[in-house]
């Protein structure tokens, strides 16, 4: 079942958490929920330890498919780091085009773009799982299509084919 969540020092009963798994508003709570003498003002030692940590631990447990959201955020973090390395290697191309770091430029881009693509695929799946709005889904699908085009430039750059723009890859793919 749903565990009781600690919110603002007051205990929230699992029956007060609605079917959409959101915490109740102040209007939905009874007067006894705000009463100082309701017996909820003293915390056990384990609850005090939790209260000193991340303040939204119990609320975070109510997020549907939370671990999928955590995984896709880690994928986006890896994509961001790889993209920063890609831009760093691009800058190195102007200083020393034959350095090892500069030669990895397109490969950092490939890693970044594949992570963006995977992250947006998982985001679309998560949005369907939680019943997101049509506009939310449309935005996620547009980002998914954009990440497909974003993959073309570094992937064709690794091929170093003169017909595909040489080591720079397809120039137009990042404009879409």
N, C-alpha and C positions, 0 to 999 in steps of 0.2 A: 504494500500500500504506500500511499504518499506519506512521508514523514512530516511532522510538524516543522514549520519554518520559523526561524527566529528573525523578527523584523522590528527594529527600533526598540528592542528590549521587551517586546510583548510577544507572547506565544500565539501562534496562529494555528487553529485547529484544522486538521486535514479536511473536514467537512466544509470549511469556509473557502477552500481552494476550488474554483469553478472547473467545469469540464474542459475549458481551454487552458488549464494549468497555470493561470495567472493568479497572482495574489489579489485578495479583495481590496476594494477601495475603502476609504474611511467611512463612507456612507453605508457600505454593506455590513460593517462591523457593528455589533451591539454596544450599548453603553458599558456593559460589564467588561468588554475587551479593553477599554481604556481606563478602567477603574484601577487605582493603585493597590487596592486591597484584594484584588482577584486571585492572589497567590502566585502570580507570574512575575513578580518583581525580584525574586531571588533566583540567582543562577547557580547551577551546580558547578563544581570545579572544572569539569570537562567542557561545559558551555562557556565558562569564562575564558578558557584557553582558546576556544574557537572564536570568541568575540574579539580577542586581541589580534587575530589574523586577518585574512581577507574579509571585508565586511559583508560581502554578498554571497558567501559560500552556499547557504541554504537556498537562496533564491536561484542561484545558478543551477542547482540540481533540478529545478522545475523546467528548464529549457528542454524542449523535446529534441531527441537525437543530438544531445549535447556533444558526445564524443566525435560525431561526424563533423560538427562545427569546429571542434578543436583541431582535428586532423587537417581540414581544409585551410584553417588559418596558419598552421605550421607549413603547409605546402606553399601558401602565399608568402610566408617569411623567407623560405628557401628561394622562391622565385625572385623576391626583391633583392636578396643578397647577391644572387647570380647576375641580376641586371646591373647592380652597382659594379660588380667585377667586370661585366661586359663593357660598361662605360669607361672604367679605369683602363682596361686593355685597349679600348679605342683611343684613349688619350696617349697611351704608350706607343701606339702605331705612328704617331707624329714625331715622337722622340727617337725611337729605335725600332723600326719595323721588323727587324730580324730577332728581337728578343723573344724568349719563350712565353712571357706573359702576353705580349702582343699577338703571338700566334694562336693563343687560346681565345681570342676575342669572340669569334663566331661560336665556339663551343660553349662559352659562358652564355651566349645568347640562346643557343639551342636548349641548354638546361633551363634557363629562365622561362623561355616560351613554352616548353613542354610542361613545366610546373604551372604556369598560368592556365594553360589549356586544361590540365587535370583539375586544378582548383575550381575553375568555372563549371566543369562537368559535375563535380561534387556539389557545388553551390546550387546548380539547377536541380539536382536530385534532392538536396535538403529542402529547397523551397517547395518542391512538389510534396515532400513528406510532411511539411508543416502546414500545407494548404495556403500558400502565399497568394497574394492578389495577382490578377492577370498582368497588371503593370509591372509588378515586381518580377514576374516570370519573363515578361518581354524584355526588361532591362538586362536580366541575367543571360537570356539567349542572345541578345545583341553583343554582350561582352564575350560570350562563347564564340560567336562568329568572328568577332574582331581578333580574338586570340588565335583562331585558325589562320587568319591572314598574317598575323604578327609572327607566326612560325616560319613563314616562307623566306623571309630575308636571311636569317642566320643559317637555315638549312641549306638554301641554295649557295650561300657564301662559303660553306664548308666544301662544296663541290668544286669551287674555283673554276667554273665553266664560263668562258668569255661570253657565250650566248645568254647566260643568266646573270650578267653583271660582274663576272670575275669574283674576286674575294669579297667584294662588297655585297653580293647577292642581289636579289630583285629589289630595285629601288622603290617601286610603287606599292609594295605590300604594306608598308607602315603608314601609307596615306589613307588606306581604306577604313 
